[in-house]
Structures are given as structure tokens and as C-alpha cells.
Amino acid sequence: MNDKSVHFRQQAISRTSRVVIKVGTRLLTDTSKIPLLMEQIYKLRVKGYEVILVSSGAVGIGMSMIQLPKRPQQLSKIQALASIGQGKLISLYEDAAKKNGFHAGQLLLTLTGVQKREQHLNMLNCINTLLDMNILPIINENDSVSVDELTFGDNDLLAAFVGAMTRCQTTIILTTVDGLHNTNSGVLKNRISVVEKLTPKIQSLAKDTDDTNASIGGMRSKLKAANITTSAGEYLWIADGRDISVLEKIFNAEDVGTLFLPSKNKQMSSKKRWLSFFTRIRGQLFVDNGAANAVLKNGCSLLPSGIKSIKGEFKRGDAVEIVSSNNKAIAKGLINYSNQEVNKILGINSDKIQSVLGYSGDQEVVHRDNLVIDM
């Protein structure tokens, strides 16, 4: 490991006080590993780290309990398996936690729950309160009620979203590979120790999981998670959870797994995180080159004069995308007008808004304080 890699790893650990640890389904096929995982988490807690655990495994445990060899494709069957396995999973975690002198609290999230601002804040407050009470939050997607179009996708992405929501400095994804590898004709070569930037070349190294009997995801979802985490200004670490001492090695800044560095030096604000990762887009604003440059390069608000057309139905306070003349989404933000109002004022100067609408409104269609640039 070169000096630069050592520096990056030591820097990541020195900046970390709160961490998300995600453990995948394939690691939990053998539930006897849960006590070993909790012992590692206990050691981190003793050192003063705040730990949040994102755990897959409910569906896999449900499959094991009814001796089902292959993960079904039918949504209702997956939901049923999750309902069977979730209670068993959390009881195993609680038993292991109690042996190490602490308790676990379960939270089941849905995508719509974290997209709604009030529920988002309530969930965040619950997680922070559990940490204040010295209780380990254990988070999973609520697979029993989630439907395909309203899911996080998999728990790699859930871990990244939880890390972004709770401002964790580092997110660790424990899996059954020892990190991201270079490939040659599909054959894995050397492990990549540190990824400084998620380039198209790095993205091309992603492969989906080769075992769909029990799990979903793969390296592709882990790189999507890395994009979320690093865009928020934080670290993501992929490591081999089959190594029972892997967390100790990570926090000793040893050369294990693959560390992804933040894409920016400054951590994204909480409001910008919510706008970037959790809002549900209700419409699109298509803008001219002048407006696009003002938003992207000058950090300006979006004015009605720069809007050429719109798409979708939305109301004041909804999230919309700002789309450039080459049909690329460049930003998203909270809009000050409904789609009917924007249709009336697009292309005009702000000082004409009152005369067009018949009442005084905001000069900005999207204010810069409620706007975030797409990464």
C-alpha cells in the first residue's frame, strides 16, 4: 500500500465519529455469524463510535425457515417471506446485543416515508434518539409493504440513504467480495485499494451479483451507493464481511477492501441532502442556455425569463428538475409556483409577474437556497 493510500485511509478514520454498517443477505445465510458481527460493533461502540446497522436478511431467513431454496420473483411472496423472517432476524440481533451489554432498536423504512419531509425528520429524530439512549439502531426496508416502484432498490442504496440522512462520515458495506477489482475479459484481477473519483472507467467495472437465488444487488448497486455517499461529501468502504475482524482492520486504517473518497471537500448541508436524494420529482422545467449557465456556474436562482417550457403537474413546494437545452437534468429544487402559474409566466421578466398573474408572487421560480446541482 503506497503512502497516498495510507494517508487516505487514516484520514477517513480520523474524520469518522458516526458510521453506517451494512451487512448483506449472503453474509447472514449462516445466522451464527450475527454474534460475531455484534462483537465487532461492540468494540467500535466502546471506542466511542456511533454505529447504525443496516441489515438485509429478513427474506433469506424467511426462506430458510420454510426451506425455500430459491428467492421467488413474485412480489407478494417476497413480502410474505420478509414478514416471516423479520421477527426472527431482530430477535437474533437483540440476543447478541444483550450479551455485549446493550440493546437494539428496529426501524423499518419505506421510500415514501423518507421522501415526505415531516416523516423524514421524524425518522431522523428517532435514529438520533436511539443513539442518544446508547441503543443500536438496526434498519431494514419494510419489504412486507413495499412495492416495486416505491422501493430503495436494495439495502446497498438504503445504507447510502441512511448515511446521507444521518450525516454519517463513513458508510461501510460488508459483502462477500474483498472490494472492487480490475478485470480482464471478465476475470477479476487486482483489488483497487482507493477510488479517488467515480469515473466512467470505474463504473464499467461493476458487475451484478452472480447469485440471485438468495440476494439482489451486486457491485453495480454498491457503486450507486458510493455515488450517493461521496456526493454528500463522505466516505464509502466496501469490504469482505466474511473476515470476522474486518471492522477492526478498517478502523485501524489497514489495506482491506476499497475506500471511495468524497467528491467534494465540504459536506453537503442537511437541506441539500434531502433535495438531492429524497425528494420525489413532480415535474420538469426546460431552460435556455443563459438560465442553465446562471444556475450551474453562478449559483443563481431560476427566473421565469429563462424557462422555455414545462412538463408535469406540480404545486408550490414540490420538487422539480431543471433541464438544459440538450435535455440533461442539471439541477433540482423546490418550486414557488404551480404548473398552471409557470405556464403563464415562463419567458417573461420577473417584474411582469404581478401584471400577468394578477397578484404579487416570488421573483424566482426556484430560489437558489432551495436548489441543488445534479452530480
DORO-367831 format. One record per residue (C-alpha): x, y, z; residue number from 1; residue in one letter. Coordinates in steps of 0.02 Angstrom, whole numbers, plus 50000, padded with zeros to 5 digits. Layout:
N
NODE, X, Y, Z, NUM, a
...
END
This chain:
375
NODE, 50000, 50000, 50000, 1, m
NODE, 50076, 50166, 49947, 2, n
NODE, 50093, 50318, 50059, 3, d
NODE, 49949, 50407, 49973, 4, k
NODE, 49831, 50262, 50006, 5, s
NODE, 49886, 50254, 50188, 6, v
NODE, 49851, 50440, 50206, 7, h
NODE, 49676, 50425, 50132, 8, f
NODE, 49629, 50280, 50247, 9, r
NODE, 49697, 50364, 50402, 10, q
NODE, 49609, 50525, 50355, 11, q
NODE, 49443, 50434, 50331, 12, a
NODE, 49452, 50354, 50503, 13, i
NODE, 49511, 50513, 50589, 14, s
NODE, 49360, 50606, 50520, 15, r
NODE, 49236, 50471, 50571, 16, t
NODE, 49131, 50480, 50728, 17, s
NODE, 48968, 50406, 50661, 18, r
NODE, 48963, 50257, 50543, 19, v
NODE, 48834, 50157, 50447, 20, v
NODE, 48875, 49972, 50430, 21, i
NODE, 48776, 49872, 50303, 22, k
NODE, 48779, 49682, 50305, 23, v
NODE, 48710, 49585, 50157, 24, g
NODE, 48596, 49435, 50142, 25, t
NODE, 48732, 49316, 50086, 26, r
NODE, 48832, 49353, 50243, 27, l
NODE, 48680, 49311, 50350, 28, l
NODE, 48640, 49144, 50269, 29, t
NODE, 48731, 49071, 50419, 30, d
NODE, 48647, 49161, 50564, 31, t
NODE, 48785, 49102, 50683, 32, s
NODE, 48887, 49248, 50614, 33, k
NODE, 48771, 49376, 50694, 34, i
NODE, 48852, 49363, 50867, 35, p
NODE, 49023, 49386, 50787, 36, l
NODE, 48963, 49542, 50697, 37, l
NODE, 48889, 49612, 50857, 38, m
NODE, 49053, 49583, 50949, 39, e
NODE, 49141, 49691, 50818, 40, q
NODE, 49009, 49825, 50835, 41, i
NODE, 49025, 49819, 51024, 42, y
NODE, 49213, 49854, 51010, 43, k
NODE, 49178, 50005, 50900, 44, l
NODE, 49049, 50071, 51022, 45, r
NODE, 49172, 50053, 51166, 46, v
NODE, 49294, 50162, 51067, 47, k
NODE, 49160, 50296, 51056, 48, g
NODE, 49095, 50273, 50880, 49, y
NODE, 48910, 50294, 50848, 50, e
NODE, 48854, 50143, 50746, 51, v
NODE, 48699, 50121, 50639, 52, i
NODE, 48670, 49948, 50565, 53, l
NODE, 48579, 49920, 50401, 54, v
NODE, 48539, 49736, 50388, 55, s
NODE, 48474, 49630, 50247, 56, s
NODE, 48423, 49452, 50284, 57, g
NODE, 48238, 49451, 50326, 58, a
NODE, 48189, 49371, 50161, 59, v
NODE, 48335, 49250, 50168, 60, g
NODE, 48292, 49196, 50345, 61, i
NODE, 48111, 49177, 50294, 62, g
NODE, 48167, 49064, 50151, 63, m
NODE, 48270, 48960, 50272, 64, s
NODE, 48128, 48945, 50397, 65, m
NODE, 48011, 48869, 50268, 66, i
NODE, 48153, 48781, 50174, 67, q
NODE, 48131, 48875, 50010, 68, l
NODE, 48289, 48853, 49903, 69, p
NODE, 48268, 48997, 49780, 70, k
NODE, 48213, 49178, 49802, 71, r
NODE, 48043, 49199, 49718, 72, p
NODE, 48007, 49334, 49589, 73, q
NODE, 47827, 49367, 49640, 74, q
NODE, 47814, 49523, 49748, 75, l
NODE, 47681, 49454, 49865, 76, s
NODE, 47790, 49301, 49903, 77, k
NODE, 47941, 49411, 49939, 78, i
NODE, 47834, 49516, 50056, 79, q
NODE, 47772, 49359, 50143, 80, a
NODE, 47948, 49293, 50167, 81, l
NODE, 48002, 49461, 50239, 82, a
NODE, 47860, 49456, 50364, 83, s
NODE, 47911, 49279, 50416, 84, i
NODE, 48096, 49318, 50433, 85, g
NODE, 48099, 49494, 50506, 86, q
NODE, 48047, 49447, 50682, 87, g
NODE, 48174, 49307, 50690, 88, k
NODE, 48311, 49421, 50623, 89, l
NODE, 48287, 49559, 50752, 90, i
NODE, 48275, 49433, 50894, 91, s
NODE, 48444, 49361, 50844, 92, l
NODE, 48518, 49536, 50844, 93, y
NODE, 48441, 49581, 51012, 94, e
NODE, 48505, 49420, 51093, 95, d
NODE, 48680, 49454, 51028, 96, a
NODE, 48673, 49637, 51081, 97, a
NODE, 48618, 49593, 51259, 98, k
NODE, 48767, 49477, 51279, 99, k
NODE, 48877, 49630, 51245, 100, n
NODE, 48783, 49742, 51366, 101, g
NODE, 48673, 49846, 51252, 102, f
NODE, 48506, 49840, 51160, 103, h
NODE, 48448, 49853, 50980, 104, a
NODE, 48303, 49952, 50910, 105, g
NODE, 48221, 49905, 50745, 106, q
NODE, 48167, 50030, 50612, 107, l
NODE, 48082, 49977, 50450, 108, l
NODE, 48089, 50112, 50316, 109, l
NODE, 47990, 50142, 50158, 110, t
NODE, 48046, 50256, 50018, 111, l
NODE, 47889, 50362, 50027, 112, t
NODE, 47918, 50382, 50213, 113, g
NODE, 48087, 50466, 50191, 114, v
NODE, 48030, 50567, 50040, 115, q
NODE, 47898, 50658, 50141, 116, k
NODE, 47986, 50797, 50236, 117, r
NODE, 47892, 50777, 50401, 118, e
NODE, 47912, 50587, 50405, 119, q
NODE, 48094, 50606, 50353, 120, h
NODE, 48128, 50719, 50502, 121, l
NODE, 48030, 50605, 50620, 122, n
NODE, 48133, 50455, 50566, 123, m
NODE, 48294, 50553, 50586, 124, l
NODE, 48243, 50609, 50759, 125, n
NODE, 48204, 50428, 50807, 126, c
NODE, 48376, 50368, 50749, 127, i
NODE, 48464, 50509, 50842, 128, n
NODE, 48364, 50473, 50999, 129, t
NODE, 48410, 50288, 50993, 130, l
NODE, 48593, 50337, 50979, 131, l
NODE, 48575, 50458, 51125, 132, d
NODE, 48499, 50314, 51226, 133, m
NODE, 48650, 50205, 51183, 134, n
NODE, 48539, 50087, 51082, 135, i
NODE, 48597, 50015, 50917, 136, l
NODE, 48477, 50064, 50775, 137, p
NODE, 48451, 49918, 50656, 138, i
NODE, 48371, 49971, 50493, 139, i
NODE, 48294, 49872, 50352, 140, n
NODE, 48175, 49913, 50212, 141, e
NODE, 47996, 49870, 50255, 142, n
NODE, 47988, 49733, 50123, 143, d
NODE, 47820, 49671, 50185, 144, s
NODE, 47731, 49827, 50122, 145, v
NODE, 47849, 49900, 49990, 146, s
NODE, 47805, 49886, 49807, 147, v
NODE, 47924, 49886, 49660, 148, d
NODE, 47905, 50068, 49608, 149, e
NODE, 47919, 50131, 49788, 150, l
NODE, 48073, 50037, 49849, 151, t
NODE, 48251, 50091, 49881, 152, f
NODE, 48306, 49954, 49761, 153, g
NODE, 48415, 49858, 49883, 154, d
NODE, 48500, 49883, 50050, 155, n
NODE, 48662, 49949, 49975, 156, d
NODE, 48564, 50102, 49919, 157, l
NODE, 48467, 50103, 50083, 158, l
NODE, 48632, 50111, 50178, 159, a
NODE, 48688, 50258, 50072, 160, a
NODE, 48524, 50348, 50101, 161, f
NODE, 48532, 50316, 50289, 162, v
NODE, 48711, 50380, 50291, 163, g
NODE, 48659, 50537, 50198, 164, a
NODE, 48508, 50565, 50309, 165, m
NODE, 48604, 50543, 50473, 166, t
NODE, 48763, 50633, 50416, 167, r
NODE, 48875, 50483, 50445, 168, c
NODE, 49053, 50520, 50393, 169, q
NODE, 49081, 50341, 50333, 170, t
NODE, 48968, 50205, 50263, 171, t
NODE, 49036, 50027, 50264, 172, i
NODE, 48961, 49893, 50152, 173, i
NODE, 49007, 49718, 50209, 174, l
NODE, 48987, 49591, 50071, 175, t
NODE, 49061, 49427, 50006, 176, t
NODE, 49197, 49507, 49900, 177, v
NODE, 49352, 49596, 49961, 178, d
NODE, 49320, 49757, 49864, 179, g
NODE, 49314, 49823, 49686, 180, l
NODE, 49431, 49737, 49564, 181, h
NODE, 49503, 49775, 49394, 182, n
NODE, 49451, 49646, 49266, 183, t
NODE, 49524, 49566, 49111, 184, n
NODE, 49399, 49480, 48996, 185, s
NODE, 49282, 49459, 49144, 186, g
NODE, 49417, 49386, 49258, 187, v
NODE, 49448, 49477, 49421, 188, l
NODE, 49624, 49548, 49438, 189, k
NODE, 49698, 49659, 49571, 190, n
NODE, 49592, 49741, 49706, 191, r
NODE, 49577, 49930, 49696, 192, i
NODE, 49628, 49999, 49865, 193, s
NODE, 49563, 50178, 49846, 194, v
NODE, 49446, 50258, 49720, 195, v
NODE, 49476, 50445, 49714, 196, e
NODE, 49340, 50480, 49585, 197, k
NODE, 49195, 50381, 49514, 198, l
NODE, 49245, 50391, 49331, 199, t
NODE, 49156, 50301, 49187, 200, p
NODE, 49301, 50177, 49188, 201, k
NODE, 49270, 50136, 49372, 202, i
NODE, 49083, 50121, 49339, 203, q
NODE, 49117, 49997, 49198, 204, s
NODE, 49197, 49877, 49323, 205, l
NODE, 49030, 49846, 49408, 206, a
NODE, 48950, 49675, 49389, 207, k
NODE, 48783, 49616, 49454, 208, d
NODE, 48780, 49478, 49583, 209, t
NODE, 48803, 49302, 49518, 210, d
NODE, 48687, 49229, 49649, 211, d
NODE, 48505, 49281, 49627, 212, t
NODE, 48441, 49131, 49725, 213, n
NODE, 48454, 49224, 49889, 214, a
NODE, 48504, 49405, 49860, 215, s
NODE, 48492, 49556, 49746, 216, i
NODE, 48613, 49695, 49705, 217, g
NODE, 48795, 49664, 49663, 218, g
NODE, 48939, 49783, 49632, 219, m
NODE, 48832, 49893, 49521, 220, r
NODE, 48719, 49940, 49667, 221, s
NODE, 48871, 49968, 49778, 222, k
NODE, 48942, 50094, 49655, 223, l
NODE, 48772, 50182, 49651, 224, k
NODE, 48783, 50188, 49841, 225, a
NODE, 48960, 50257, 49828, 226, a
NODE, 48898, 50394, 49711, 227, n
NODE, 48767, 50450, 49838, 228, i
NODE, 48887, 50444, 49986, 229, t
NODE, 49033, 50531, 49902, 230, t
NODE, 48917, 50664, 49828, 231, s
NODE, 48865, 50706, 50006, 232, a
NODE, 49049, 50735, 50048, 233, g
NODE, 49078, 50572, 50142, 234, e
NODE, 49170, 50406, 50129, 235, y
NODE, 49109, 50235, 50075, 236, l
NODE, 49205, 50074, 50108, 237, w
NODE, 49169, 49905, 50028, 238, i
NODE, 49248, 49759, 50122, 239, a
NODE, 49238, 49571, 50145, 240, d
NODE, 49119, 49533, 50289, 241, g
NODE, 49173, 49351, 50292, 242, r
NODE, 49329, 49411, 50385, 243, d
NODE, 49272, 49414, 50566, 244, i
NODE, 49397, 49552, 50608, 245, s
NODE, 49365, 49661, 50455, 246, v
NODE, 49290, 49807, 50553, 247, l
NODE, 49439, 49811, 50670, 248, e
NODE, 49554, 49814, 50518, 249, k
NODE, 49456, 49955, 50437, 250, i
NODE, 49464, 50062, 50593, 251, f
NODE, 49650, 50028, 50605, 252, n
NODE, 49661, 50100, 50428, 253, a
NODE, 49730, 49936, 50360, 254, e
NODE, 49731, 49898, 50174, 255, d
NODE, 49568, 49800, 50162, 256, v
NODE, 49426, 49823, 50040, 257, g
NODE, 49402, 49976, 49931, 258, t
NODE, 49385, 50152, 50000, 259, l
NODE, 49289, 50282, 49899, 260, f
NODE, 49337, 50462, 49933, 261, l
NODE, 49216, 50609, 49946, 262, p
NODE, 49190, 50701, 49783, 263, s
NODE, 49193, 50868, 49874, 264, k
NODE, 49289, 50936, 50023, 265, n
NODE, 49136, 51010, 50107, 266, k
NODE, 48994, 50902, 50175, 267, q
NODE, 48826, 50938, 50095, 268, m
NODE, 48701, 51028, 50207, 269, s
NODE, 48553, 50931, 50277, 270, s
NODE, 48429, 51026, 50169, 271, k
NODE, 48531, 50996, 50011, 272, k
NODE, 48542, 50811, 50054, 273, r
NODE, 48354, 50799, 50065, 274, w
NODE, 48335, 50889, 49899, 275, l
NODE, 48468, 50783, 49814, 276, s
NODE, 48424, 50609, 49874, 277, f
NODE, 48249, 50601, 49947, 278, f
NODE, 48131, 50715, 49852, 279, t
NODE, 48010, 50644, 49725, 280, r
NODE, 48016, 50740, 49562, 281, i
NODE, 47845, 50805, 49510, 282, r
NODE, 47890, 50899, 49351, 283, g
NODE, 48023, 50969, 49237, 284, q
NODE, 48071, 51146, 49186, 285, l
NODE, 48160, 51160, 49019, 286, f
NODE, 48276, 51311, 49016, 287, v
NODE, 48382, 51406, 48891, 288, d
NODE, 48573, 51411, 48892, 289, n
NODE, 48579, 51576, 48986, 290, g
NODE, 48474, 51510, 49130, 291, a
NODE, 48571, 51346, 49133, 292, a
NODE, 48737, 51438, 49148, 293, n
NODE, 48668, 51554, 49281, 294, a
NODE, 48614, 51405, 49387, 295, v
NODE, 48767, 51295, 49356, 296, l
NODE, 48910, 51420, 49352, 297, k
NODE, 48849, 51570, 49450, 298, n
NODE, 48742, 51489, 49586, 299, g
NODE, 48591, 51594, 49536, 300, c
NODE, 48406, 51567, 49562, 301, s
NODE, 48299, 51514, 49415, 302, l
NODE, 48196, 51659, 49348, 303, l
NODE, 48042, 51643, 49235, 304, p
NODE, 48132, 51728, 49090, 305, s
NODE, 48245, 51577, 49065, 306, g
NODE, 48108, 51445, 49058, 307, i
NODE, 48056, 51386, 48885, 308, k
NODE, 47930, 51250, 48929, 309, s
NODE, 47874, 51135, 49069, 310, i
NODE, 47815, 50956, 49093, 311, k
NODE, 47711, 50879, 49232, 312, g
NODE, 47586, 50935, 49362, 313, e
NODE, 47652, 51013, 49521, 314, f
NODE, 47608, 51137, 49657, 315, k
NODE, 47706, 51263, 49759, 316, r
NODE, 47837, 51172, 49865, 317, g
NODE, 47851, 51019, 49753, 318, d
NODE, 48019, 50960, 49688, 319, a
NODE, 48055, 50987, 49503, 320, v
NODE, 48201, 50953, 49387, 321, e
NODE, 48286, 51091, 49288, 322, i
NODE, 48331, 51027, 49115, 323, v
NODE, 48455, 51109, 48995, 324, s
NODE, 48433, 51134, 48807, 325, s
NODE, 48520, 50967, 48773, 326, n
NODE, 48389, 50877, 48880, 327, n
NODE, 48508, 50847, 49026, 328, k
NODE, 48444, 50866, 49204, 329, a
NODE, 48562, 50992, 49283, 330, i
NODE, 48478, 51030, 49449, 331, a
NODE, 48326, 51002, 49557, 332, k
NODE, 48237, 51116, 49677, 333, g
NODE, 48077, 51165, 49765, 334, l
NODE, 47964, 51270, 49654, 335, i
NODE, 47873, 51428, 49706, 336, n
NODE, 47728, 51409, 49585, 337, y
NODE, 47605, 51281, 49518, 338, s
NODE, 47622, 51214, 49341, 339, n
NODE, 47473, 51322, 49287, 340, q
NODE, 47558, 51478, 49354, 341, e
NODE, 47727, 51437, 49275, 342, v
NODE, 47641, 51412, 49106, 343, n
NODE, 47577, 51590, 49118, 344, k
NODE, 47742, 51672, 49168, 345, i
NODE, 47875, 51571, 49077, 346, l
NODE, 47987, 51680, 48968, 347, g
NODE, 47939, 51845, 49049, 348, i
NODE, 48041, 51960, 49160, 349, n
NODE, 48011, 51946, 49348, 350, s
NODE, 47943, 52123, 49359, 351, d
NODE, 47797, 52071, 49247, 352, k
NODE, 47739, 51928, 49360, 353, i
NODE, 47610, 52030, 49456, 354, q
NODE, 47531, 52101, 49299, 355, s
NODE, 47518, 51927, 49220, 356, v
NODE, 47455, 51832, 49372, 357, l
NODE, 47355, 51972, 49449, 358, g
NODE, 47441, 51955, 49617, 359, y
NODE, 47614, 51977, 49689, 360, s
NODE, 47724, 51823, 49685, 361, g
NODE, 47905, 51772, 49708, 362, d
NODE, 48029, 51842, 49583, 363, q
NODE, 48114, 51672, 49574, 364, e
NODE, 48028, 51517, 49508, 365, v
NODE, 48158, 51414, 49605, 366, v
NODE, 48262, 51507, 49734, 367, h
NODE, 48446, 51461, 49744, 368, r
NODE, 48428, 51418, 49929, 369, d
NODE, 48304, 51281, 49878, 370, n
NODE, 48406, 51216, 49733, 371, l
NODE, 48542, 51085, 49716, 372, v
NODE, 48652, 51046, 49566, 373, i
NODE, 48641, 50868, 49499, 374, d
NODE, 48804, 50772, 49520, 375, m
END
